[in-house]
Amino acid sequence: MKAGPVDTGTGSLTAARKYLEGHWALESYEIYPAGKPPIQLKGSGTLTYDEFGNLKIDVRADQASTDLLRDAGIDLKDGVLASDGRTVVDMQSHTLTYVVPGQNTRGPLSLSRPRHWDVQSNLLTLTTQDDSGKPLSVAKWRKSP
């Protein structure tokens, strides 16, 4: 039995997964809570993807950012957003969706909401949108060498 062509090359799912693979450092993270001013999260973060699409995310906000998020109804336990799961890449909608067992975070930081991606060299911008397409959060990640 002969199968169809392998999904490889620029613009393919295989190329997207290969691009994501590795370690990423958080450059900036803006959160847009409903009815509140935008929050520029101060802190640090890492995002790691392996060759199988598994991910590990660890974002640590400073106390001032944690307080602003809490005031906006977003409670980060001890100022940390950390999860392990896997990544579903949707090439047609240009989104990443994280499948994280037991994920409870809601709102703009919910990992279950698709992230729309934009790629510029080694900078990955992930934008989470509400149901009307308005940004809920924008995170910029730089790939570590």
C-alpha positions as CSV (number, residue, x, y, z in Angstrom):
1,M,0.0,0.0,0.0
2,K,1.4,3.4,-1.0
3,A,0.7,6.4,1.3
4,G,0.5,10.0,0.3
5,P,3.4,12.5,0.5
6,V,5.0,13.2,3.8
7,D,4.0,16.5,5.4
8,T,7.4,18.2,5.3
9,G,8.9,21.5,4.1
10,T,8.2,25.1,4.9
11,G,4.7,25.7,6.1
12,S,4.1,22.1,7.0
13,L,3.1,20.7,10.4
14,T,6.4,18.9,10.6
15,A,8.3,22.2,10.1
16,A,6.1,24.0,12.7
17,R,6.8,21.3,15.3
18,K,10.5,21.4,14.6
19,Y,10.5,25.2,14.9
20,L,8.8,25.0,18.3
21,E,11.2,22.3,19.6
22,G,13.6,23.6,22.2
23,H,13.8,26.2,25.0
24,W,12.2,29.6,24.9
25,A,12.7,32.6,27.3
26,L,9.9,35.0,28.1
27,E,10.5,38.5,26.7
28,S,7.2,40.1,27.5
29,Y,3.7,39.2,28.7
30,E,0.7,41.5,28.5
31,I,-2.6,40.5,30.0
32,Y,-5.9,42.3,29.2
33,P,-8.4,41.6,32.0
34,A,-12.0,42.5,31.3
35,G,-12.9,46.0,32.4
36,K,-9.4,46.7,33.7
37,P,-6.3,48.4,32.3
38,P,-3.7,46.1,30.6
39,I,-1.1,44.5,32.9
40,Q,2.5,44.2,31.8
41,L,3.7,41.2,33.7
42,K,7.1,41.6,35.3
43,G,9.0,38.5,36.0
44,S,10.6,35.6,34.1
45,G,9.5,32.5,32.2
46,T,10.5,29.5,30.2
47,L,8.6,27.5,27.7
48,T,10.0,24.1,26.5
49,Y,8.7,22.0,23.7
50,D,10.1,18.5,22.9
51,E,10.2,16.6,19.7
52,F,6.8,14.9,20.5
53,G,4.9,18.2,21.1
54,N,5.0,18.0,24.9
55,L,5.4,21.3,26.6
56,K,6.4,22.7,29.9
57,I,5.6,26.2,30.9
58,D,6.9,28.1,33.9
59,V,6.1,31.8,34.3
60,R,7.0,33.6,37.6
61,A,5.5,37.0,38.1
62,D,6.9,39.5,40.6
63,Q,4.8,40.5,43.6
64,A,3.5,43.8,42.0
65,S,2.3,41.9,38.9
66,T,0.8,39.1,41.0
67,D,-1.1,41.8,43.0
68,L,-2.4,43.5,39.9
69,L,-3.6,40.2,38.4
70,R,-5.3,39.3,41.7
71,D,-7.0,42.7,41.7
72,A,-8.3,41.9,38.2
73,G,-9.7,38.5,39.3
74,I,-6.8,36.4,38.1
75,D,-5.1,34.5,40.9
76,L,-1.7,33.0,40.3
77,K,-0.8,30.6,43.0
78,D,2.4,32.1,44.6
79,G,2.8,34.2,41.4
80,V,3.4,31.1,39.3
81,L,1.8,29.8,36.1
82,A,3.4,26.4,35.6
83,S,2.0,23.4,33.7
84,D,3.0,20.3,31.7
85,G,1.0,19.0,28.8
86,R,1.1,18.7,25.1
87,T,0.7,21.0,22.2
88,V,-1.8,20.7,19.3
89,V,-0.7,22.6,16.3
90,D,-3.5,23.8,13.9
91,M,-1.9,25.0,10.7
92,Q,-5.2,26.2,9.1
93,S,-6.2,28.5,12.0
94,H,-2.5,29.3,12.8
95,T,-3.0,28.3,16.5
96,L,-1.5,26.3,19.2
97,T,-3.7,24.7,21.8
98,Y,-2.3,23.3,25.0
99,V,-3.8,20.1,26.4
100,V,-3.0,20.1,30.1
101,P,-4.6,17.5,32.4
102,G,-6.5,19.0,35.3
103,Q,-6.1,22.6,34.0
104,N,-8.2,24.9,36.0
105,T,-7.0,28.4,35.1
106,R,-9.7,30.5,33.5
107,G,-9.8,33.8,31.8
108,P,-7.0,35.4,29.8
109,L,-4.4,32.9,31.1
110,S,-6.4,29.8,30.4
111,L,-4.1,27.3,28.7
112,S,-7.0,25.6,27.1
113,R,-7.7,28.7,24.9
114,P,-5.9,28.6,21.5
115,R,-2.9,30.8,21.0
116,H,-2.6,32.5,17.7
117,W,1.0,32.6,16.7
118,D,3.3,34.9,14.8
119,V,6.9,34.0,14.0
120,Q,9.7,36.5,13.3
121,S,13.0,34.6,13.1
122,N,13.6,33.4,16.7
123,L,10.8,35.4,18.3
124,L,7.4,33.6,18.8
125,T,4.4,35.8,19.7
126,L,1.4,34.0,21.1
127,T,-1.9,35.8,21.4
128,T,-4.9,34.5,23.2
129,Q,-8.2,36.0,22.1
130,D,-11.7,36.1,23.5
131,D,-14.7,34.8,21.5
132,S,-14.9,38.1,19.6
133,G,-11.2,38.0,18.5
134,K,-10.1,40.7,21.0
135,P,-6.7,39.9,22.7
136,L,-6.8,38.5,26.2
137,S,-3.0,38.1,26.5
138,V,0.1,38.5,24.3
139,A,3.3,36.7,25.2
140,K,6.6,37.1,23.4
141,W,9.1,34.2,23.6
142,R,12.7,34.2,22.3
143,K,14.3,30.9,21.4
144,S,17.4,30.0,23.4
145,P,20.4,29.0,21.3
